[in-house]
């Protein structure tokens, strides 16, 4: 069963203003601000990340290291070795840039923001997606939106992806990406609240990973969606339709709600585990930089580079 997309309407939630509940229809207006925030966060996080430089087959010099017994003699750099009594090998930087595709859920449920959140889920997803793209391009990767246009390694990747999001009206209502197999050397990053039925999310992961592509599922959740911190009578309103539900005792309902959410999360974790994908849960009352650092580290580990 699907986890219900609901918002609780009590005295606290009625104070949410239009900016905090505006959705994909207003995203184009907010994109310049979100792009600037993404750049700022990416720059801050970049200082705490060692690049993905590593030895391997490439063209750029990386470092000298001592020659090890058993290695082919042709690997010795005689010019460097001639400066002292030791033999050295010239290692080159690993430069196999690969394709990373980012998908940002812009369906109506992503517009929700409670009074406990620092931003709507949609805004946080956009900021994380654009900031991650900036970090990856700085590390020599090629990045693009999943299902929309080519990958790129441009320094203007934030602005170009933001423009692509603004132009992609057709994808604004999609809850999940099209499950078309990605090439084996590709990698997918899905930014979503993960409130679609677990079976549908699992099918999307299976489809994208069918040829061996790696991936990361990032669940962006509002704190009230995870904790349901309400008491007394409450009215639940569907964020994607006219569904309504009266809850006579929110405190008593909380245990059943949390149990269902935990079961849903476990099903998503299992779907990711089967394909070797990572799963990250980020709450919108936490700093965006925290999630970006965790996500960038996971992407680096998936590629076998330093975290």
C-alpha angles and dihedrals in degrees: 000000000000122000106248117253100225142150123205114232110207133132091285097048093048088069093066107118127220093260090059095048099038113118142193093318090066096037094099090058092052098042097091090055093044091049091053091049090049091053091049094049093044091052092050094048093044090068090061097048125080109220121255092254111144137154119273145096108335144112104245122085113248109172147318118251133179117276112252123218111259096031119123111270092227089072092066115108099220096188092057092039091052091066094070143002097280133081118238136195122214108228120201128214119262103246105172097133111194136194121270119187122198124201122193119198108227098170118134096265089063091067093069120114126169124204088261094060127091091213142356114277090246094055092047091049092051093048092048093046095049094042091050090050090052092050093047094049089051086055093053100261129135114236136187143154116275109255095002124089133318128309118259142192096207125141086226092059093122094056094041094050091046089053091049090052091051091051096045100087092151093061096047095091098042114114093195136020121256106273097234115149115258122215115271094252093050126098129206130208115194116195110192143129087245094224095133116104109289091235091057093049090047090051090052091051092047092049096048092045097044093110094042101272114160122229152175128221113206115193112202110198135178112235093241090054090058101039105024091210098186134124134195124008118353137174118217116210123196114240092207105044141349098296115141131182129188115216112195096191114021092185092058091044091054097078094053091044094051092046091055092047091050091050090050091050091049091052091052091048090052092050091052093044092055091059098036092250123145124238123210126182117203124184118211092228088067125079116273089226090063092059093041093055092048092047095046090050091052092050089051092049091048089057092048092247129127116288 
